[in-house]
Amino acid sequence: MVTLASPAVSKSPHPPITNTRPKILLVRLRLIGDVVLTTPLIGALRRRYPDAQLTYVVEAAAAPVIRGNRNLSDIVVVPRARGVARVRDDLALARRLRRRHFDIAIDLHGGPRAAWLTWASGAPARIGYRIRGRSWMYTHVVPRPRDEAPRPSVTNQWDLLAPLGLDPPDPVLDPLEMEADATAVASVDRRLKAACISAAHPVIVIHVSAGNPFRRWPPESFEALVVALARREPSRRVILTSGPSDVRAAKEIAGRARAELGYLAGTVPEMGEFDLAEVRALVARAAVYIGGDSGPLHIAGTTTTPIVALFGPTLAERSMPWRDPRWFGEAVDAGPLECRPCRQRECAPGDFRCLTRISANQVAAAAERALMGSGVI
């Protein structure tokens, strides 16, 4: 039995839905990190409704995050066409979803397209955030926290489960999840072996991309960090990763670091690009992961690998990976600033001080603490 509560979060009472195998639709489009942050909800719903059919609607770029998730019954990948083709695709998808006769549809996104798909599914119970112009598409609405609110993103998502009466989230019981892909694990193992990297070489993964330009640490800072970590212990191997749009930047940072390292240039191997599943496999193999507020940071949160997270305009209270506190995680930022956090539309001071005031020495020191805490020196 699925019973929808009718507290203040509901815009109108809705009758309980009785079904021994409820069909639940989850809709989360767009960004990779945001999809990772919904995975605790998937596990909680499965635990609450063990016989439910859980279907997740996602875009192709983030699909690897939930592919293989043991708690999902089905994944629907949404095309990213534009113009007339997009309208045609959405209408076809709406018909496909409606034929499934879902009992509940939960919009984990809040964007116009996700809201429309939730409504078009025809589910008698539809849950979403209270957003002007879109709340009418839901039968139950919950307040949407401000983007810069100092509250964990997983908790913000969890608010959408309030009409279902689930208990509050627990990072131990409800961690971020991304299943290890066997093919990706084997690929990473082969590539490490080809680069002569063995268990005797502590691997440090540094992700140089960020969610947007307002979260991107300067390239010269990354370069100084790579050099400092490599010089500290020559057995280390520092591997740089990036998003597709920052491949060139990653290569340039690595090239300048090798030039400065001289005879230690081999500590920064040329590894090429990694897809999303391979990034997860590489991080799981690493001694420490270092990166800004981006999707791969939250993917790192699905592993037990120590994490050093760099926060500029965003807050650790909101964006630090949600996982068991037994696993090392340290946030590094510029400290209190009047302009921080911000909405990341423009830099009010104009100098990106929330990022430029984070020194390579600060991050390197945090990385050393992570390595020591995990028994790696």
N, C-alpha and C positions, 0 to 999 in steps of 0.2 A: 504494500500500500504506500502510495506517495501522498502526503498531506502537505498542502501549501499553507503556511501560516498567513494570518491576515493582520500583521502588526502595522505600525505606523509607516513602514517602508512600502506597503502595498497601496496603490492608488485606488483600488477597489477590492472588496472581498471576492474571493474566487472559490468555488466549491472544491473539496478534496478530489483528487484523482485516484481512483482505485484500480490498481493493475498489479498483478503478481510479477510481471516482467516489464516494468515501465521503460518506455523508449525516451531517451534523453538526448537532445541535440545541443552541442556546444559549438559556438561560432566565435572564432578569433582570427581575424585577418591581419595582414601586414607583418610587423616586425618580429624578428627571430627571438630576441630577448623577451618580448612580451608573451610569446607562446610558451617559452620555458617557464615563465612565472605563473602560467595557468596549470602546470602539471601537478602541483599539490592538490588542486581542486579535483582533478581527474581521479586520483587515488582515494580522496575522501568520499566522492560520490560512489565509487565502486564499493568501498567499505560499508557505506550506508545502505546501498541498494545492490547487493551481490549478484542478483539475477537480472539487473538492468541491461538494456542494450544502449551502450554509450557510443554516440557518433560524433566525430569532431570535424568541423569544416575549417580548412586552413589553406593558405596559399602555398604554391610550390616551393618558394625559397625557404620557408620554415617547416615544411613537411618532414624533413629528416629528424626534427626534434621529437616528434611524436610517433614516427614510424616504428613499429615494433613495441609500442607501449602496451604492456600486458593488461592494462585496465580498460583499454578501448576495444570496442567491438568492430568499429569501422572508421575509416578516414575518408573524407571527401575533399579532394584537392580542387580549389577554385581557379579557373583560368584568369590570367591578367591581361585580357584584351582591352582595347579602348574603343570609344565611339559606339557605332551601331553593333559591332561584334560583341562588345561587353553587354549591351542590353539583351542581345539574343542569348548569350551564355547565361546571364542571370535569370532570364525567364525560363530557360530549360532547366537550370538548377533548381529553381523554385518549384517547378512541376515535379522534379525528381524527389525533392524533400517532402513535398505534400503527400506524395504517394506512400511515403514511409509511415505516415500517421503517428508522428511523435506526440507524446503526452506533455513533455516539457521542452522548451527551447530557451537556452540561456545565452544571451549576447555578452560575451566576455570582452568585447571590443568597444562598442559605443559609436563607431563611425556610421555614416549614412548607409553604406552598402551592407555592413553587418546587421544593422538594425532592420533594413528592408528584408534581408534573407530570413532573419528571425521571424518577422511578421508573416512573410510569405510562406513559411513552413506550414502554417495552419495549425500549429500546436495550440491546444486550448489554454495552456499556461505558458506565458512568455515573460521572461525576467530580463531586465536591463537597467542601466543607469538612468537617472533622471536628467535628461538633456533636452533643452528647449527645441521644439519642433520634431522630436522623435519619441517622446515618452508615450504618445498615443499608440505606438506600435506594440507596447507591452501591456500585460495584465497586472504585473507587479513591477514596481520601480523602486530603486534604492538610491540614496544620495551618492553623487560622484565626488570623491575628494579632489582637492586642487592638485595639479600635477606636481607642484613643489612641496606638498605637505610632508612633514617629517614623520612618515608612517610607512612601514614596509609595503612594498608593492603587492606582495602576496596577500597581505591583510586587506588591502584595497579591493583586490579581486574577490577575496573571500566574502565581502559584503554581499555579493550577488547570491550567495547561498543562504542568506538570512531567511528568505521566505520558505526554505526547506528545513529550517531549524537545526542545521548542523552545528556541532560544537566549534569553538574557536580553533584556529590553526595552531599546530605545534610543529616547529621545524624538525623535530626528531621523528615524529609520527607522520608528518606530511612534508617530506623534503622535495626539492626540485628533482625531476627525473628525466633522464634521456638514456635509453637503452644503448649499450655498446653494440656497434654493428660489426659483426665478425669479419666481413670483407674489409672494412675500413681498418680494423685492428691489424689484420694481416698485411695490408698495404703499408701502414705506418711502420710495422716491424721490418718489412723488407727495405723500406727507404732508410731507416736508421742503420740497418746492417750495411747497406750500400755506402753509407757515409762513415762507416767504421765507428759507429756509436754503439757502445755496449753498456751493460749494467754498471761498468766501472766509471761511466761518464754521467755525472748528474746533469740532467737536462733541464734547462731553464727556458720556458716558453714566454716570450714577450709579444703581446698583441699590440700593434701600433695604430690600429684603427679605433674609431670611437663612433658612438651612435650618430653624431652630427659634428660639424666643425667646432661647435662651442664646447665640446668635451674632449677635443684632441690635444694631447700634450705635445709641445713643440718637438720637431724632429731632432734638433740638437740635444735636447734633454734625453731622448731615447738613446742617441748615440753615446752620450756620456755614461748612461746607465750600463749599456752593453760593455763598454770598455772597462768600467769599474768592476763589474761582476766577473768578467773574463780574467782580468789581471789578478784578482784575489785568489783564484784557484784554476790553474791551467787545465785541470782534468774536466772542467765543466764544458758543456756545449750549449751555447745560447742560440736558440732557434726563433727567428722572427716570423710572425704570421700577420696577416692583414685581411681586410675585406677586399672584394674584387676591384673596387675603385682606388685602393691604396697600395696595390702591388708594386707600382713603380717607387712609391715613397719608401716601402719596406726594403726594396733592393738598394736604394740610395743610402739609407741609414746603415744597412749591413756593410755596404762597400766602404763607406767612410770609417766605420768602426774597424774593419779589417786593416785599412791603411794605417790607422793610428796604432793598432795592436802589433803591427810588424810581424815578428816571428811567431806571435800567438794568433795570427789570423785564422788558423784552423779551428780555433774555439768557436768561431761563428760560421758554421757550415752553410753552404748554399743548398737549400732543401726544396725549392720550388713552392708551388701553391698547394693548399690543402682544402678539400671540400669540408662541409659542415661536420659530417660523420667522422672524417679524419681528424679534424680539430679536436673533437671530443676524445678520440683514441690517443692522440698525441698528448693532450693535457693529462689524461689518466696515467700516462707513462712518465710524466714529468716529475721533477722534484719540487718545482714551484711554478705557478702561473702568475704573470704580471700583466695588468692591462687596465684600461679605462672603463667607463660605464658604457658597456655595449653588449650585444648578444653573446659573444664568446665568454664574457665574464660570467654570465649566468649559466652558460654551458659548463664552464669550469666548476660552477657550484653544484653540478650533478655528480661530481667526482669527489674523492677524499683528498685530492691534491691541495697542498697549501696555496693560499691565494693572497696576493698583494694587489689591492684595488686602488686606482687613482680616481679621485673625485674632484671635479672642477666646479661647474655650476650646480651639480646635483649633490644630494646629501647621502652619506653612508646609511643614515637611519632609514632611508627609503630604498636605496639601490644596492646595498651590500647583499651578496648572494645568501639566499635563504637555505640554510642547511644545519645539520647537527653541529652544535658549538664545540664538539670534540675536535673537529677539523680546523686547522689553523686558518685564520683569515684576519688580515689587518688592512684597515683603510688609511690611505695617505691623502691629505688635502692641505690647502693653504691656510687653514684655520679660519676663525670668524672673520667675515667680511660683511659690510653693510649691504652689499649687492648680491649676496649669496644666501639661499638659492635664487635662481632667476628662471624666467620662462624660456630662455634660450632663443630669443627673437633678435636681440641685439645686445652688445656688451656696453652697458651704461658708462663705465669708466673709459672704455675704449682700448684698454691694454691687456684684456684677458688675464687679469692678475690672479684669478682663481686657479689658473693653470701655470702661468709663468712663475708664480711664487712657490711652486712645488719643485724642490731641487732634486737632482739626480742622486745626491748623497742621501737625502731622506728616503728615497725609494730603495736605494741599494741597502741601506741599513735595515729596512723592513724585510727585504729579501733575505738578508743574512739571518735575521731572526727566524724567518720561515724555514730556512734550510737547517738551522740548528734545532728548531723545534721538531722537525721531522727526522732528525738523526743524520742529516747529510751535512758535511762540512766542505 
